[in-house]
Amino acid sequence: MNFSPASPYRGRLSDGALRTLTERRLDARGDPDLSIPKYSATPVATRDRLGLRFTDPALERQFRAAHADLSRAVVRAGVVLVTLLFVLFAVVDVFWVPGVAAALAPLRIVLFALFGLHLAATYRRAWRLHLQRVTTSFVAVVMAGMVSIFVIAPDAVDFFGFMLSLIVVHTAFRLWFVPATGVAGGATAAYAACCLLLSPHPWTSFLYQFFYLFAANVLGMFASYSLEYFLRQNFLSQYLLARETERSEALLLNILPASIAGRLKDSTATIADHFAEVTVLFADLVGFTVLAGRLPVGEVVELLTRIFTEFDDLLTCHGVEKIKTIGDAYMAVAGLPEPRPDHAAAVADFALAMVKSMERLRHESGVELRVRVGIHSGPVVAGVLGTKKFLYDLWGDTVNVASRMESHGVPDRVQVSAETRRALGDGYAFGEMKRVAVKGKGDMETYLLLGRRE
């Protein structure tokens, strides 16, 4: 599992942005116990000082999965290398201690088979989920085999060979600090006990060797602790960076449609598109300016946020694209950036839902606010403005007419142009046609949208 940030910037938006919009979470492999939680603003950085484990269980699971993926090739190389060295030592024993080579053959065969089984296990999914448990058990059995070789043939394993085994425990298999220390310490204690019990020499003759074994363990502990610490630190840095990147991209995608964000990622060229058929909506809160003069500033912002949040939820349900808000005015469109044949119906349903939602909020809050909505259909030009604070906006006569449909409309009603009336067809009910004098357009036919026909 990779928590590194998205690929390098090629345009003005990172690769993670599109994934953030569609999934709103970091990528996961699909394993239930390894799923990555959605972004949380709570910092996750605390660790157990001795064991180095993250105190957050979810973060610890993610690190284990990432560590397993990164360690798979290293562990395989370690198993192959140790196996080759083990074979080499077996060949050396034939010439160095030929009298015990035959006695050690069965045990060596068992250890060879164990190496092969562990190498095969690295290709299994369960190994990824339980790397430390499986590898710790494997290394513990190997070290027990080394001690057994000493019991069978003390001359076949001197303390230099055992020191080499300790180095392997701490470095070759990516064991974490605690299990590596436990296995190495246990094997050293067993080796020391065998030396004292089986050797005919006095115990004082082993003090020098035991000092070196102790030093080897201390250095190995330092190596495994440092390795795990920096692996966890690197993982944590990438994890937190990815979370911050996700949050910043999510904020950007609250401003730009997903497809536009993708184009910004791929190119720095100016984005401006012509759309032949879209439907534009303007909505205004009637009486809000007067109300804002009477209420405290905090209450005004809270009320406006509540209303626009309701509108945003409805907008998502109906597949309409929000363009912007200007004060207490709300602008939305359907039919871009991805064209759709039912753009007029989508906006009409959204507008009717806005009126109903406003009526409910008025009863719940006791505040006399009404919404006036205007809709017009036609061609527009859409594009991105700016290089620092992006703004996706619309231009054209259609936008102007839609704004006039709202400003000349009726509170708690949806006024549509003749073009939108034709686009909606017979699936909706309308009030009687009336002519409205529109600046720059003259008299225009308008209709009040009553709702869908049963």
C-alpha distance (Angstrom), angle and dihedral (degrees) to the residues before:
residue distance angle dihedral
M1 . . .
N2 3.78 . .
F3 3.77 121.1 .
S4 3.75 96.8 173.9
P5 3.81 115.7 124.9
A6 3.77 120.5 -91.3
S7 3.80 120.1 -75.3
P8 3.83 116.9 -71.3
Y9 3.77 116.9 -68.9
R10 3.77 112.8 -89.8
G11 3.79 95.9 171.7
R12 3.77 130.2 0.2
L13 3.80 98.3 -60.3
S14 3.81 131.9 56.9
D15 3.79 125.5 -122.0
G16 3.80 91.2 -110.1
A17 3.79 93.4 67.2
L18 3.80 97.6 77.6
R19 3.79 91.1 45.0
T20 3.80 89.5 50.1
L21 3.80 92.2 54.7
T22 3.79 95.9 48.2
E23 3.79 99.4 37.7
R24 3.82 105.3 15.9
R25 3.81 89.3 -150.0
L26 3.77 139.7 73.7
D27 3.74 117.0 -85.2
A28 3.83 116.6 -85.9
R29 3.79 134.4 -172.0
G30 3.76 94.6 -125.5
D31 3.80 98.5 -108.3
P32 3.81 106.5 138.0
D33 3.79 93.6 -137.4
L34 3.79 93.6 47.1
S35 3.79 100.8 47.2
I36 3.75 114.9 133.5
P37 3.80 114.8 -123.7
K38 3.77 121.2 -125.9
Y39 3.75 118.0 -92.3
S40 3.78 116.2 -67.6
A41 3.76 125.0 -172.8
T42 3.82 90.5 -142.9
P43 3.81 109.9 106.6
V44 3.80 114.3 -122.7
A45 3.79 110.3 -160.2
T46 3.80 109.3 116.9
R47 3.80 118.9 119.0
D48 3.75 138.8 177.6
R49 3.80 104.0 -101.0
L50 3.79 97.0 -142.3
G51 3.78 102.7 33.6
L52 3.83 93.2 31.1
R53 3.81 91.3 -142.1
F54 3.79 118.4 148.6
T55 3.78 110.9 -111.8
D56 3.80 90.5 -140.1
P57 3.86 105.2 83.6
A58 3.82 93.3 -154.0
L59 3.79 92.0 52.1
E60 3.80 90.9 46.5
R61 3.82 90.6 53.7
Q62 3.78 90.8 50.3
F63 3.79 91.9 49.8
R64 3.80 91.6 50.4
A65 3.79 90.9 52.2
A66 3.80 92.4 46.8
H67 3.81 91.3 45.1
A68 3.81 91.1 50.6
D69 3.80 91.7 52.1
L70 3.79 92.5 48.6
S71 3.80 93.9 43.0
R72 3.80 99.3 47.0
A73 3.82 95.5 88.5
V74 3.82 92.2 40.7
V75 3.81 93.0 51.9
R76 3.79 91.9 47.3
A77 3.79 90.5 51.1
G78 3.81 89.3 47.2
V79 3.80 92.6 52.1
V80 3.80 92.2 48.4
L81 3.82 92.3 46.8
V82 3.80 94.1 48.1
T83 3.80 90.5 46.5
L84 3.80 91.2 53.0
L85 3.80 91.3 48.0
F86 3.80 90.1 47.8
V87 3.80 90.1 52.8
L88 3.79 90.0 47.7
F89 3.81 91.5 52.3
A90 3.80 89.9 48.8
V91 3.81 89.5 54.7
V92 3.80 90.9 47.1
D93 3.81 90.0 51.1
V94 3.79 89.9 58.4
F95 3.79 89.0 62.0
W96 3.81 99.7 28.1
V97 3.82 101.1 44.1
P98 3.80 105.0 8.0
G99 3.78 92.2 165.2
V100 3.83 93.6 68.0
A101 3.82 100.6 32.9
A102 3.80 92.2 90.6
A103 3.80 92.1 47.3
L104 3.79 91.1 53.1
A105 3.81 95.4 45.6
P106 3.87 97.0 90.4
L107 3.81 92.3 49.0
R108 3.80 92.0 46.6
I109 3.81 90.5 51.0
V110 3.80 89.9 52.9
L111 3.80 90.9 50.7
F112 3.81 91.3 47.2
A113 3.80 89.0 53.7
L114 3.80 89.7 48.8
F115 3.80 90.6 53.3
G116 3.79 90.1 51.7
L117 3.82 92.8 48.4
H118 3.78 92.6 50.9
L119 3.80 91.7 48.0
A120 3.81 89.4 52.2
A121 3.81 90.5 46.8
T122 3.81 91.1 61.1
Y123 3.81 87.8 69.5
R124 3.80 92.2 57.6
R125 3.81 124.6 91.5
A126 3.81 91.5 -132.3
W127 3.80 89.8 61.4
R128 3.80 89.5 59.1
L129 3.79 91.0 52.6
H130 3.82 94.7 45.5
L131 3.81 104.4 27.5
Q132 3.79 96.7 139.9
R133 3.79 96.1 45.4
V134 3.79 94.7 46.4
T135 3.80 95.5 42.3
T136 3.80 93.0 44.4
S137 3.80 90.2 52.9
F138 3.80 90.6 47.4
V139 3.82 94.0 49.9
A140 3.81 91.7 44.5
V141 3.81 91.1 54.5
V142 3.81 91.2 46.7
M143 3.80 91.2 51.5
A144 3.79 89.7 47.5
G145 3.79 86.5 53.7
M146 3.79 90.2 52.4
V147 3.78 90.8 52.8
S148 3.81 89.6 47.0
I149 3.80 90.0 53.2
F150 3.79 88.0 54.4
V151 3.81 90.4 50.2
I152 3.81 91.7 50.4
A153 3.78 96.0 41.3
P154 3.81 115.7 9.2
D155 3.79 90.7 -173.7
A156 3.81 91.5 58.9
V157 3.81 93.9 65.4
D158 3.79 121.1 40.3
F159 3.75 124.5 178.4
F160 3.84 91.3 -95.7
G161 3.78 89.5 60.3
F162 3.76 90.3 46.8
M163 3.80 91.1 51.1
L164 3.80 87.8 54.0
S165 3.81 88.2 53.5
L166 3.80 90.6 53.3
I167 3.80 90.6 53.0
V168 3.80 89.2 51.9
V169 3.82 91.3 51.3
H170 3.79 93.4 53.8
T171 3.81 99.6 40.9
A172 3.81 116.7 17.8
F173 3.81 103.1 61.8
R174 3.83 104.2 37.5
L175 3.78 92.1 -116.8
W176 3.79 113.8 171.1
F177 3.78 120.8 -113.8
V178 3.81 98.9 -97.0
P179 3.83 99.5 47.5
A180 3.82 92.2 39.8
T181 3.81 90.7 51.6
G182 3.79 91.6 46.6
V183 3.81 95.0 50.0
A184 3.81 94.5 43.3
G185 3.79 93.5 44.9
G186 3.78 93.0 47.4
A187 3.80 92.7 48.1
T188 3.82 91.2 48.1
A189 3.80 91.3 51.3
A190 3.81 91.1 49.4
Y191 3.80 91.6 47.8
A192 3.81 91.5 49.0
A193 3.80 91.4 49.0
C194 3.81 91.0 51.2
C195 3.80 90.7 49.6
L196 3.78 91.5 52.5
L197 3.79 96.4 43.3
L198 3.79 102.6 37.8
S199 3.78 104.4 32.5
P200 3.83 118.5 89.8
H201 3.79 89.7 -147.7
P202 3.83 120.7 95.1
W203 3.78 116.6 -95.3
T204 3.79 91.5 -115.5
S205 3.78 89.2 68.7
F206 3.82 89.7 65.8
L207 3.80 98.0 52.3
Y208 3.78 91.5 90.5
Q209 3.80 91.6 51.7
F210 3.79 92.8 44.7
F211 3.80 90.2 54.1
Y212 3.81 90.1 56.5
L213 3.80 91.4 46.3
F214 3.80 89.3 51.0
A215 3.81 90.6 49.6
A216 3.80 90.7 48.0
N217 3.82 89.9 53.1
V218 3.80 92.5 49.2
L219 3.80 92.4 49.7
G220 3.81 90.6 45.2
M221 3.81 91.0 50.6
F222 3.79 89.7 51.3
A223 3.80 91.1 49.7
S224 3.83 95.2 48.5
Y225 3.81 92.2 43.3
S226 3.79 92.2 50.1
L227 3.80 92.7 45.9
E228 3.79 93.9 50.2
Y229 3.80 92.3 43.1
F230 3.78 94.0 54.2
L231 3.80 92.8 42.0
R232 3.79 89.9 54.1
Q233 3.78 92.6 42.9
N234 3.80 91.5 51.6
F235 3.80 91.3 46.9
L236 3.79 91.6 49.1
S237 3.81 92.6 49.4
Q238 3.80 91.9 50.9
Y239 3.79 91.7 44.0
L240 3.80 94.4 52.0
L241 3.81 91.4 43.1
A242 3.79 90.6 51.8
R243 3.81 90.6 49.8
E244 3.79 92.0 50.3
T245 3.80 90.1 46.6
E246 3.78 89.8 51.0
R247 3.79 91.9 51.2
S248 3.81 94.1 48.7
E249 3.80 91.4 47.0
A250 3.79 91.1 48.6
L251 3.79 89.2 53.7
L252 3.80 90.2 50.2
L253 3.78 91.6 49.2
N254 3.78 89.4 55.3
I255 3.82 84.4 67.3
L256 3.81 102.8 37.0
P257 3.81 131.1 46.5
A258 3.80 114.0 -113.9
S259 3.80 96.1 -110.9
I260 3.80 91.6 49.4
A261 3.78 90.0 49.6
G262 3.79 88.5 52.6
R263 3.78 91.9 52.8
L264 3.79 90.8 49.6
K265 3.79 87.8 53.3
D266 3.78 93.0 53.3
S267 3.78 99.5 40.9
T268 3.77 143.6 17.3
A269 3.81 92.2 -147.6
T270 3.79 119.7 122.5
I271 3.79 112.6 -90.1
A272 3.81 116.5 -138.8
D273 3.82 123.6 145.9
H274 3.77 135.3 179.5
F275 3.80 118.1 -136.0
A276 3.78 117.7 -166.6
E277 3.81 97.9 -160.4
V278 3.79 125.8 28.4
T279 3.78 135.9 133.8
V280 3.81 119.3 -129.0
L281 3.81 125.1 -159.5
F282 3.77 130.5 -162.3
A283 3.81 122.4 -173.4
D284 3.78 128.8 -176.4
L285 3.80 131.3 -171.4
V286 3.78 106.3 -124.3
G287 3.80 112.7 -140.1
F288 3.78 95.4 10.4
T289 3.81 95.2 119.2
V290 3.80 91.8 56.3
L291 3.79 91.5 44.2
A292 3.81 92.0 49.6
G293 3.82 89.2 57.3
R294 3.80 91.5 57.6
L295 3.81 102.1 42.1
P296 3.81 128.8 69.8
V297 3.79 114.3 -96.6
G298 3.81 93.4 -111.6
E299 3.80 92.6 53.8
V300 3.80 91.3 47.6
V301 3.81 92.4 53.8
E302 3.79 92.2 43.7
L303 3.81 92.2 51.1
L304 3.80 93.7 46.6
T305 3.80 90.9 47.4
R306 3.79 91.2 51.5
I307 3.80 92.4 50.2
F308 3.80 95.9 46.3
T309 3.80 91.6 44.6
E310 3.81 88.2 57.0
F311 3.80 89.3 49.6
D312 3.81 91.4 48.3
D313 3.80 91.2 52.8
L314 3.80 91.2 49.9
L315 3.79 90.3 46.8
T316 3.80 91.4 56.5
C317 3.80 91.7 48.3
H318 3.80 92.3 53.8
G319 3.80 97.7 41.6
V320 3.79 95.2 -117.3
E321 3.82 122.7 147.8
K322 3.78 118.0 -125.5
I323 3.80 112.7 -139.5
K324 3.79 104.4 -178.4
T325 3.78 148.5 -53.6
I326 3.79 123.0 -120.0
G327 3.77 110.7 -166.8
D328 3.80 104.7 -56.0
A329 3.84 93.4 -15.8
Y330 3.80 122.2 102.9
M331 3.82 126.0 -158.0
A332 3.80 126.6 -167.4
V333 3.80 138.9 159.3
A334 3.80 141.5 -165.9
G335 3.79 126.5 -154.9
L336 3.80 97.4 51.1
P337 2.95 152.1 119.9
E338 3.81 80.9 5.7
P339 3.84 111.0 33.2
R340 3.81 116.3 -125.9
P341 3.81 128.9 -178.2
D342 3.82 94.7 -138.1
H343 3.80 95.8 54.5
A344 3.81 93.1 125.5
A345 3.82 93.4 49.9
A346 3.82 91.8 47.8
V347 3.80 92.3 53.6
A348 3.82 92.6 42.4
D349 3.80 92.2 53.8
F350 3.78 90.3 45.9
A351 3.81 91.8 50.7
L352 3.80 93.0 49.9
A353 3.79 89.7 49.2
M354 3.82 89.9 50.9
V355 3.79 91.2 56.0
K356 3.81 92.5 49.2
S357 3.79 91.7 46.0
M358 3.79 91.3 50.7
E359 3.79 90.9 50.5
R360 3.81 90.8 52.9
L361 3.81 92.9 47.1
R362 3.80 90.0 49.7
H363 3.80 91.2 55.9
E364 3.81 93.3 44.2
S365 3.81 96.7 47.5
G366 3.78 99.7 32.7
V367 3.80 89.1 -134.7
E368 3.78 115.9 134.8
L369 3.78 101.3 -128.1
R370 3.77 126.7 141.9
V371 3.76 132.9 -175.3
R372 3.79 126.2 -132.1
V373 3.81 116.3 -160.6
G374 3.80 132.1 -166.7
I375 3.82 128.1 -173.8
H376 3.79 134.0 -171.5
S377 3.80 132.9 171.3
G378 3.78 128.5 -147.3
P379 3.82 145.1 88.9
V380 3.81 124.1 -34.9
V381 3.76 141.1 172.3
A382 3.80 115.8 -127.3
G383 3.76 129.2 -171.1
V384 3.79 149.2 140.8
L385 3.77 120.7 -88.0
G386 3.79 125.9 -158.0
T387 3.78 135.6 10.6
K388 3.81 100.6 -123.7
K389 3.80 105.8 34.2
F390 3.79 104.5 29.3
L391 3.79 118.7 -145.6
Y392 3.80 124.6 -176.2
D393 3.79 106.1 -155.1
L394 3.82 142.9 165.8
W395 3.80 131.9 -127.9
G396 3.75 135.6 -173.2
D397 3.77 145.1 73.7
T398 3.79 91.0 -67.2
V399 3.81 90.4 64.0
N400 3.79 91.9 49.4
V401 3.80 93.1 49.3
A402 3.81 92.4 47.6
S403 3.79 88.6 53.0
R404 3.81 90.1 50.9
M405 3.80 90.8 49.4
E406 3.79 87.5 58.9
S407 3.79 98.7 42.3
H408 3.84 91.7 48.1
G409 3.79 92.7 42.8
V410 3.79 135.7 102.2
P411 3.84 126.0 -101.6
D412 3.81 113.6 -101.0
R413 3.79 90.0 13.2
V414 3.79 136.3 99.2
Q415 3.80 114.7 -131.5
V416 3.80 118.1 -162.8
S417 3.78 133.9 -174.2
A418 3.79 125.2 -117.7
E419 3.82 89.0 -103.6
T420 3.80 91.4 57.1
R421 3.80 90.0 43.7
R422 3.81 89.9 57.3
A423 3.81 92.4 44.7
L424 3.82 91.3 53.7
G425 3.80 93.2 50.4
D426 3.78 122.5 -175.7
G427 3.80 97.0 -30.1
Y428 3.82 92.6 89.0
A429 3.79 136.2 55.1
F430 3.81 119.7 -126.9
G431 3.76 137.6 -171.0
E432 3.76 123.2 -120.7
M433 3.76 117.7 -60.8
K434 3.76 117.1 -103.5
R435 3.77 132.3 -179.2
V436 3.78 120.0 -120.4
A437 3.79 125.3 -167.8
V438 3.80 105.7 -125.8
K439 3.77 120.2 -168.0
G440 3.79 110.0 -108.7
K441 3.83 92.5 5.2
G442 3.79 104.9 61.9
D443 3.80 120.4 -144.9
M444 3.81 112.9 -4.6
E445 3.81 131.2 -171.3
T446 3.80 111.8 -115.9
Y447 3.79 134.8 178.4
L448 3.79 135.8 -164.2
L449 3.78 111.3 -123.8
L450 3.81 108.2 -133.0
G451 3.77 101.0 179.4
R452 3.77 144.4 -87.1
R453 3.78 118.5 -40.4
E454 3.77 115.1 -111.5
